[in-house]
Amino acid sequence: MRYIISGGGTGGHIYPALAILDKIKQRDKDAEILYVGTSGSLEEELATRYGYNFKSVRVKGLPRRFNFDTFKSLKILLDGINDSKKLIKEFKPDVAIGTGGYVSFPIVMLSQRRNIPTIIQEQNAFPGKSNRILAKKAKAVAIAFKEASDKLGVDTTFISGNPIRDEFFKLDKYKSREKLGFKSNEKIVLSFGGSGGQESINNAIINILEN
């Protein structure tokens, strides 16, 4: 099968996409995969590093408030739609997967218009704008939090959790401790957050440490 996948802007959209592709390669040895993102982006860097074929489209997120930049973004979005048309015509995907971020919008939207099955993967409890729109015509929507289902307003959701790359299961914890300078008997507390929650979590931990 031929799989086209798009998601970017932040690692929160990219790493789940890479985890999904790892699993596809395990299950479909003949899989042909194309990762679509923006040129010079984090998704291009990571997809290329992990050995995936990467193609870029021109696209830019819309400003939160209507202003002159809105027209610029719409012009670039139209360019991105034309780029996506060419990629779909050349690659001929059997399925399209979107993991969020404005970059995923044109390629998944056009796939839906061409009756190519699409799957959306939403990492957050509060879905982003692109996934909220694209979910309406997706064949399936994989969510990590049940709260996302109400926000998406579709009956095609199922709870999958967030995809995790295989490399996490191959780490040697003793070597990792040694590399980070931790003793084997030291207790470690790991705190991390993503999306809109990361700043409040970081601030909370700093406050706990200070007290």
C-alpha positions in Angstrom: 0.0 0.0 0.0 0.9 3.6 -0.5 0.7 5.9 2.6 0.9 9.6 2.7 1.2 11.3 6.1 1.3 14.9 7.2 1.7 16.6 10.5 4.1 19.3 11.7 4.9 22.5 13.3 5.9 21.0 16.6 7.3 17.6 17.9 3.8 16.9 19.4 2.5 16.4 15.8 5.7 14.9 14.3 6.8 12.2 16.7 3.4 10.5 16.7 3.5 10.5 12.9 6.9 8.8 13.0 5.7 6.3 15.5 2.7 5.4 13.3 5.1 5.0 10.3 7.3 2.7 12.4 4.3 0.4 13.0 3.2 0.6 9.4 6.6 -0.6 8.3 6.5 -3.5 10.7 3.1 -4.6 9.5 3.4 -3.8 5.8 6.8 -4.7 4.5 6.0 -3.4 1.0 4.7 -0.1 2.3 5.5 3.0 0.2 5.5 6.1 2.4 5.6 9.8 1.8 5.8 12.4 4.6 4.5 15.8 3.6 5.5 19.0 5.5 6.9 22.4 4.9 10.4 23.2 3.6 13.1 23.8 6.2 10.9 22.6 9.0 11.3 20.4 12.0 9.2 17.7 10.3 11.5 17.8 7.3 14.6 17.4 9.6 13.1 14.5 11.6 11.4 12.6 8.7 14.6 12.7 6.8 16.7 11.7 9.8 14.4 8.7 10.2 14.8 7.7 6.6 11.4 8.7 5.2 10.8 10.2 1.8 9.8 13.8 2.3 8.1 16.3 0.1 7.3 19.9 1.0 4.2 22.1 0.4 3.7 25.8 0.8 1.4 26.5 3.7 1.2 28.9 6.6 -1.1 29.0 9.6 -3.9 31.6 9.7 -3.5 34.4 12.3 -5.8 34.2 15.3 -7.2 37.6 14.4 -8.3 38.8 11.0 -5.7 41.3 9.6 -3.5 41.9 6.6 -1.5 38.7 7.3 -4.7 36.7 6.9 -4.6 37.5 3.1 -1.0 36.4 2.9 -1.7 33.2 4.7 -4.7 32.5 2.4 -2.6 33.1 -0.7 0.1 30.7 0.6 -2.7 28.1 1.5 -3.9 28.2 -2.1 -0.3 27.6 -3.2 -0.2 24.7 -0.8 -3.4 23.2 -2.2 -1.8 23.3 -5.7 1.4 21.6 -4.3 -0.8 19.0 -2.6 -2.7 18.3 -5.8 0.5 17.5 -7.7 1.8 15.3 -4.9 -1.4 13.3 -4.7 -1.5 12.9 -8.5 2.1 11.7 -8.6 2.1 9.5 -5.5 -1.4 8.0 -5.7 -1.9 7.2 -2.0 -4.2 4.4 -0.8 -4.6 6.2 2.5 -3.8 9.6 4.0 -3.0 10.2 7.6 -3.0 13.5 9.4 -1.5 14.1 12.9 -2.3 17.8 13.2 -0.8 21.2 12.5 -1.8 23.5 9.7 0.6 21.7 7.3 -1.6 18.6 7.4 -4.7 20.5 6.2 -4.3 20.7 2.4 -3.0 17.2 1.8 -5.7 15.5 4.0 -8.5 17.8 2.8 -7.7 17.1 -0.9 -7.4 13.3 -0.2 -10.9 13.4 1.3 -12.2 15.2 -1.8 -10.8 12.5 -3.9 -12.4 9.8 -1.8 -9.1 8.5 -0.5 -9.6 7.1 3.0 -8.2 9.4 5.7 -7.3 8.8 9.3 -6.8 11.6 11.9 -4.7 11.2 15.0 -5.3 13.7 17.7 -2.9 13.9 20.6 -4.6 16.5 22.8 -7.7 16.8 24.9 -8.5 20.0 23.1 -8.1 19.3 19.3 -6.4 21.9 17.1 -8.2 23.7 14.3 -7.0 21.5 11.4 -8.0 18.3 13.0 -11.4 19.7 14.1 -12.2 20.5 10.4 -10.7 17.3 8.9 -12.3 14.9 11.4 -15.7 15.6 10.0 -14.9 13.6 6.8 -12.3 11.2 8.1 -12.9 7.5 8.1 -11.5 7.2 11.6 -10.2 9.5 14.3 -7.7 8.1 16.8 -7.8 10.1 20.1 -5.6 10.0 23.3 -8.2 11.5 25.6 -11.9 10.8 25.7 -12.6 14.6 26.2 -11.4 15.2 22.6 -14.4 13.2 21.3 -16.9 15.9 22.4 -14.8 18.7 21.0 -14.6 16.9 17.6 -18.3 16.2 17.4 -18.0 13.0 15.2 -18.9 9.4 15.9 -15.8 7.9 14.2 -13.5 8.4 17.2 -11.8 5.6 19.1 -9.3 5.8 22.0 -5.9 4.7 20.9 -3.6 6.6 23.2 -0.6 8.4 21.8 1.7 6.4 19.5 5.2 5.8 21.0 8.3 5.2 18.9 9.9 1.7 19.2 13.2 3.2 20.3 11.7 3.9 23.7 11.4 0.2 24.3 15.0 -0.5 23.4 16.7 1.8 25.8 19.0 0.4 28.5 18.1 2.2 31.7 21.4 1.5 33.4 23.4 2.9 30.5 21.0 5.9 30.3 21.5 6.6 34.1 25.3 6.4 33.6 25.2 8.8 30.6 23.1 11.3 32.6 25.3 11.0 35.7 22.7 9.4 38.0 23.7 6.7 40.5 22.0 3.3 40.1 20.2 3.7 43.4 19.1 7.3 43.0 15.4 8.0 42.7 14.4 10.1 39.6 11.3 12.2 39.1 10.6 13.1 35.5 8.2 15.9 34.8 7.3 17.0 31.3 4.4 18.6 29.4 3.3 19.3 25.9 1.2 21.8 24.0 -0.4 24.5 26.0 0.2 22.8 29.3 4.0 22.8 29.3 4.6 26.3 30.7 2.2 25.8 33.7 3.7 22.4 34.5 7.2 23.8 34.3 6.3 26.7 36.6 4.6 24.4 39.1 7.7 22.2 39.3 10.0 25.2 39.7 7.7 26.4 42.6 7.8 22.9 44.2 11.7 22.8 44.0 12.0 26.3 45.5 9.8 25.2 48.4 
